[in-house]
Amino acid sequence: MAMVREHWNLSAPPFDGSLEPATFYSGGPQEEALARLEWLTLERQRFGLVVGAEGCGKSHLAAMAVRRLGGLGAEAVMLSLRGLAVGDWLELLLDRLPLDRLSRAEPLRSWPKLENRLRENTLMERTTAIVFDDLDSAPSDASEGITRLVGAAEPRYSRTVVVATVTPQGLASVPLGLRQRAAVRIELSPWNVDDVGAFLASSLHRVGGVENIFSTDAIATLTRFAAGVPRVVSQLAQLSLIAAAGDQLPQIDAVTVERAWRELAPSGAVETSPAETEDETLPVNPRVRVVRRLWG
């Protein structure tokens, strides 16, 4: 990697796949998704689902949603449900909420502590935004608790907004009653060639590189092989940097991208056709695109 950084004059790896805010690229699908989450909060809707295939950046979007909704004045927290055992989710959620020392020390069970915090925020007219990543991996008690959060009619829940991410294949594992409560489904689609080109340029610029390292044909080829899936785009871009540096090329062309794909990509490491499914129980609100233009 030192050879690659020296050849391209980079201060750090541009495509490391981290979830740091600085590495987030807001392409068209990401901007639309964040706009819909803003709409969900501003309209005081209770629940929204972000649906995207593996590698389309759901976790990165979830982390950025916390920052975006926090900018709207919400108390926003995020919890990944992947790998949690039954009984873990609620304590982990409370750990992420800014409870004061006395509240944490109260001899109450976890759920009343959560309700107290929701009530406090409601009384202060502040939204509580809870972002759950990987809802399709949630233990059963987490699914039941989230259903209670989005369906309870008590005033203490009136300013609570829940957002959850899920894969298209994982929708079937989400309880039907919870799916039916979604005010909007937010589709996180793959990038088009313009998104990929802008992502490559911004990532390279962030680490001091020349923005046009990838030729126009290379960008189109990379988009085609990666099917616009952000994770695969990053993987293939990194492999292409390595291949071109090894050949001492001044610019990455389409042939180099294809060679990187065929010769360097580990077998089965990437997918070129993310699956998509439809679920008619999840509505898509047509007004949100107008909201994006007004608040964008």
Residue, then its C-alpha position, 0 to 999 in steps of 0.5 A: m500500500a505504501m507503493v500505491r500511496e507514493h505512486w498516486n501521491l495519496s496521504a491515506p487510503p481513499f477507499d478504506g470502507s470505514l464508516e467515518p463521517a469524513t468518508f461518507y459520500s452523499g450520492g443521489p440515493q443517499e440525499e433522497a434517503l436523508a431528505r425522507l428521514e428529515w420529512l419523517t421527523l419534521e412531520r412527526q411520523r413514527f416509523g420509517l424503513v430504509v431498504g437496501a441490498e447488502g453493500c448499498g451503504k445502509s450502516h453508513l447512512a444510518a450513522m449519518a442520519v443520526r447527525r442529520l436528525g440531530g441537526l434538526g434538534a432531535e436527540a438522535v441515537m443509533l443501535s445496530l441489532r446485528g449479533l445481539a442476544v435476546g435481552d441485550w438491546l434495551e440496555l445497549l439503547l439506554d447506554r446510548l441515550p444521554l441519561d444523567r447520573l441520577s436517572r441511570a441509578e434509579p431502581l427501575r427496570s430498563w423499559p420505564k427508564l426509556e419511557n421516562r426519557l421519552r417523556e422528558n423529551t416530549l415535555m421539552e418538545r424535543t424529538t427522540a430519533i432512534v435509528f436501528d441498523d439491521l432490523d432483519s437481524a434483530p432478536s425477537d424481544a427487540s422486534e417486539g420492543i420496536t413495535r411497541l415504540v412505534g405503535a403505542a398511543e400514549p403521549r410520551y411516545s408522541r415525539t418519538v421517531v424510529v428508523a430501521t434499516v433492512t435488506p430486501q431479502g430480510l423484509a420477510s423476517v420483520p413482523l408484518g405488524l411492524r412493517q405495516r406501521a411504516a409511514v414510508r419506505i426509503e429505497l436505497s438504490p445503487w449508484n449510477v455512473d455520475d454518482v460513482g464518478a463523483f464518489l471517486a473524485s471526492s474520495l481521492h481529493r480528500v486524501g490529496g490525490v488528483e481527481n481524474i485518476f480514473s478516466t471516463d471509460a474507467i468510471a463507466t466500466l467500474t460502475r458496470f462491474a460493481a453494479g453501482v453497489p457502493r461497497v463493491v465500487s470501493q473494493l474495485a476502485q482500490l484494486s484498480l489503484i493497486a493494479a495501475a500503480g504496479d504497472q506505473l500507469p499515469q491514469i486508470d483506464a477501462v482495461t485496468v479496471e476490467r483486469a483488476w476485476r477479473e484477476l485481483a478480485p477474490s472469487g465470491a468477494v463481490e456481487t454484481s446484481p443486488a437483489e430487489t424485492e417489493d413489499e406493498t405493505l410499505p408505502v412510499n410518500p410522493r410528497v417527500r421529493v418536494v420536501r427535499r427541494l424545499w429543505g435541501 
